[in-house]
Amino acid sequence: MNSQLSDVPSHSWLGVPIDARPLFAPEQAALMATLRGLASADWGKEAVPGWTVRDLAAHILGDFYGRLARDRDSHQNGPAFIPGETLEAFIHRINQEWVDAHRRVSPAALTDTLDLIGGQIARYFEAADPNSPSLGVSWAGIDPAPMWLDSARDFTEFWTHRQQVRHAVGQDTDPDPRFLSVVLDTFIRALPLTLREVAAPVGTQIQVQVDSPAGGTWTVTATGDRWSLAEPDAGPPAAVVRLDVETAWRLCTRGIQPDTALARARIDGDRALAEAACQIVSIVY
């Protein structure tokens, strides 16, 4: 994971770089406003299967500490892979171990610590070089990844966890397009890997449209060796998938399954290609 990027232009298939760095501080402020607005009973509500709001807050703190220790402080000690363990199994295991260890920590203490450490996270990302090599992004199929993608990935995780807290206590998804537009743009970077086994003539294009002020249109193109988000539009796409914004981000985080997204989608053109695109997942799953 610490090897150097050999040739930055070779990653052009990921599309135009995203700069999420200025958004970490306002996202952190939004998280703190959400947590400080919770009632005592809210902390025990289920936020994701098997985890309460309090558990999810502890998990976010673990993400904060892990990033700072590894990348800011060059701290080498930490959990190791068990022989034969996959990346997904490793991540799920260490996340659960962290949450279990923090069940004795009160919501008030968690909130205060998240406030302190979250500010350090925002400052770390604000100062990061977006073109430097960083952690791999498995769901985009790149390791090491450029920091712009790695940091955008972390931004989407923090944003998604905040929505999970909001939903647990009966609030809707935060519609703020400053955040949501970057989240969607980052999630779509999973499309080339999603389609890696889909054979199509060179130049075939699939277009994904998200209808929202925070949405947009993304086109992925079959090239000689992979699908790419960097090719210019070349006439009518072979398939168009239109999604509403809630369906789009929940699909990418597996808050809903592909069959549910397809039932809600408006599809034009080649349905098989559209169905393949709707297998997108932009988290470690």
C-alpha positions in Angstrom: 0.0 0.0 0.0 3.0 2.3 0.4 4.5 1.9 -3.1 4.8 4.9 -5.3 2.5 5.9 -8.2 4.6 5.0 -11.2 2.9 7.3 -13.7 0.1 9.7 -12.7 -1.3 10.1 -16.3 -1.9 6.4 -16.3 -4.8 6.9 -13.9 -6.7 9.2 -16.3 -9.3 6.5 -16.7 -10.6 7.5 -13.2 -11.8 10.7 -14.7 -11.3 14.3 -13.7 -9.7 14.6 -10.2 -12.0 15.6 -7.3 -10.9 18.1 -4.6 -12.8 17.2 -1.5 -10.3 18.9 0.8 -12.2 22.1 1.5 -15.2 20.1 2.6 -13.8 18.2 5.5 -14.2 21.1 8.0 -17.8 21.8 7.1 -18.6 18.1 7.1 -17.1 17.8 10.5 -19.2 20.7 11.7 -22.3 19.1 10.4 -21.4 15.8 12.1 -21.0 17.6 15.4 -24.2 19.5 15.1 -26.0 16.2 14.4 -24.4 14.4 17.4 -24.9 17.3 19.8 -28.6 17.5 18.8 -29.3 13.8 19.7 -31.5 12.9 22.7 -30.2 10.4 25.2 -32.4 7.6 23.8 -31.2 8.3 20.2 -27.8 6.9 21.0 -29.2 3.4 21.4 -31.1 3.3 18.1 -29.9 1.1 15.3 -27.9 3.0 12.7 -26.7 0.1 10.6 -27.4 -3.6 11.1 -25.7 -4.7 14.4 -24.6 -1.2 15.4 -26.3 1.5 17.3 -25.7 5.2 16.8 -23.2 5.1 19.7 -21.4 2.2 18.0 -21.3 4.1 14.7 -19.9 7.2 16.4 -17.1 5.0 17.9 -16.4 3.6 14.4 -16.0 7.1 13.0 -13.6 7.9 15.8 -11.6 4.8 14.9 -11.4 6.0 11.3 -10.1 9.4 12.4 -7.4 7.9 14.6 -6.4 5.4 12.0 -5.9 8.0 9.3 -3.9 10.3 11.6 -1.7 7.5 13.0 -0.9 6.0 9.7 -0.5 9.0 7.4 0.2 12.0 9.6 2.2 10.4 12.3 3.8 7.4 10.4 2.8 5.1 13.2 3.5 1.6 12.1 1.9 -0.5 14.9 -1.6 -1.7 14.4 -3.8 -4.7 13.6 -2.4 -7.3 11.2 -4.0 -9.6 8.7 -4.8 -13.2 9.8 -3.3 -15.7 7.4 -5.7 -16.2 4.5 -7.9 -13.2 5.5 -9.3 -11.1 2.7 -9.2 -7.3 2.8 -13.0 -7.1 3.4 -12.8 -9.6 6.3 -9.9 -7.8 7.8 -11.6 -4.4 7.7 -14.9 -5.8 9.1 -13.0 -7.6 11.9 -10.9 -4.7 13.1 -13.9 -2.3 12.9 -15.9 -4.6 15.1 -13.0 -5.0 17.6 -12.7 -1.2 17.9 -16.4 -0.8 18.4 -16.5 -3.5 21.0 -13.6 -2.0 22.9 -15.3 1.4 23.0 -18.7 0.3 24.4 -17.6 1.5 27.8 -17.2 5.1 26.5 -20.1 7.4 27.0 -21.8 9.3 24.2 -20.7 12.6 25.8 -17.1 11.5 25.9 -17.3 10.1 22.3 -18.8 13.4 21.1 -16.1 15.5 22.7 -13.3 13.3 21.4 -14.8 13.3 17.9 -14.9 17.1 18.0 -11.2 17.3 18.9 -9.9 14.6 16.6 -12.2 15.5 13.7 -10.7 19.0 13.6 -7.3 17.4 13.2 -8.6 15.2 10.4 -9.9 18.3 8.6 -6.6 20.1 8.9 -4.7 17.0 7.7 -6.7 16.7 4.5 -6.7 20.4 3.8 -2.9 20.3 3.7 -2.6 17.1 1.7 -1.0 17.0 -1.8 -3.8 15.7 -4.0 -1.4 14.1 -6.5 0.7 12.2 -3.9 0.4 8.4 -3.7 -1.9 7.2 -0.9 -3.9 4.3 0.2 -5.5 2.0 -2.4 -9.2 2.4 -3.1 -10.3 -1.2 -3.6 -13.7 -0.5 -5.0 -12.2 1.7 -7.7 -9.5 -1.0 -8.5 -6.5 1.1 -7.8 -3.6 0.6 -5.3 -1.9 2.9 -4.6 -4.4 5.6 -5.3 -3.8 9.3 -5.8 -4.5 11.2 -2.7 -7.4 13.1 -4.4 -9.3 9.8 -4.7 -8.3 8.5 -1.3 -9.3 11.7 0.4 -12.6 11.9 -1.5 -13.2 8.2 -0.5 -12.8 9.2 3.1 -15.1 12.2 2.7 -17.8 9.9 1.3 -17.5 7.6 4.2 -17.8 10.4 6.8 -20.8 11.8 4.9 -22.5 8.4 4.6 -22.1 7.7 8.3 -23.7 11.0 9.2 -26.7 10.1 7.0 -27.0 6.8 8.8 -27.1 8.6 12.1 -29.7 11.0 10.7 -31.9 8.2 9.4 -31.7 6.3 12.6 -33.3 9.2 14.5 -35.9 10.0 11.8 -34.2 12.7 9.8 -33.9 12.8 6.0 -30.7 12.7 4.0 -28.9 16.0 4.1 -29.6 17.5 0.6 -26.8 20.1 0.8 -25.3 20.0 -2.8 -21.9 21.1 -1.6 -21.5 17.7 0.0 -23.8 15.5 -2.1 -22.3 16.5 -5.5 -18.8 15.4 -4.4 -20.2 12.2 -2.8 -21.9 11.2 -6.0 -19.0 12.1 -8.2 -16.7 10.0 -6.0 -19.0 7.0 -5.9 -19.2 6.9 -9.7 -15.4 6.3 -9.9 -16.3 2.7 -9.1 -17.9 2.2 -12.6 -14.8 1.1 -14.5 -14.1 -1.6 -12.0 -17.8 -2.6 -11.8 -17.8 -3.2 -15.6 -14.4 -4.9 -15.8 -15.9 -8.2 -16.8 -18.4 -6.7 -19.3 -17.3 -7.2 -22.9 -18.3 -4.6 -25.4 -16.9 -3.1 -28.6 -14.4 -0.4 -28.2 -16.2 2.9 -28.0 -19.3 1.6 -26.4 -20.6 4.0 -23.9 -22.9 3.8 -20.8 -24.3 7.0 -19.4 -25.5 7.4 -15.8 -27.7 10.4 -15.0 -28.6 11.4 -11.5 -31.6 13.8 -11.4 -30.9 16.4 -8.6 -29.2 19.8 -8.1 -26.4 17.7 -6.7 -26.5 15.2 -9.5 -25.0 15.1 -13.0 -24.2 12.9 -16.0 -21.3 10.5 -16.2 -20.2 8.5 -19.2 -18.1 5.4 -19.1 -16.5 4.1 -22.3 -15.2 0.7 -23.3 -11.5 1.1 -24.4 -9.0 -1.5 -25.4 -8.2 -2.7 -22.0 -10.7 -1.3 -19.5 -13.8 0.9 -19.1 -12.8 4.6 -18.7 -14.4 7.7 -17.3 -12.0 9.9 -19.3 -13.2 9.5 -22.9 -15.3 12.2 -24.6 -18.9 11.6 -25.4 -19.2 10.0 -28.9 -22.8 10.1 -30.0 -25.7 8.4 -28.4 -24.7 6.0 -25.6 -25.6 2.3 -25.9 -27.4 2.5 -22.5 -28.6 5.3 -20.3 -29.5 4.8 -16.6 -31.4 7.6 -14.9 -31.6 7.5 -11.1 -33.0 9.8 -8.4 -30.4 11.0 -6.0 -31.6 8.9 -3.0 -31.5 5.7 -5.1 -28.1 6.6 -6.5 -26.2 7.1 -3.2 -28.0 4.3 -1.4 -27.2 1.9 -4.2 -23.5 2.8 -4.1 -23.4 2.2 -0.4 -25.6 -0.9 -0.5 -28.3 0.7 1.5 -30.5 -0.8 -1.3 -29.7 -3.7 -3.6 -29.3 -3.5 -7.4 -32.7 -5.0 -8.1 -34.4 -2.3 -6.1 -32.4 0.4 -7.9 -33.3 -1.1 -11.3 -36.9 -1.1 -10.4 -36.7 2.6 -9.7 -34.5 3.5 -12.6 -35.4 4.8 -16.0 -33.4 2.8 -18.6 -33.0 3.5 -22.3 -31.0 1.3 -24.7 -29.2 -1.9 -23.9 -30.8 -3.2 -20.7 -28.0 -5.7 -20.1 -25.4 -2.9 -20.0 -27.7 -0.8 -17.7 -28.1 -3.8 -15.4 -24.3 -4.2 -15.3 -23.8 -0.6 -14.4 -26.3 -0.9 -11.5 -24.1 -3.5 -9.8 -21.9 -0.5 -8.8 -20.7 -0.5 -5.1 -18.5 2.2 -3.8 -17.6 0.9 -0.3 -15.8 -2.2 1.0 -18.6 -4.6 1.0 
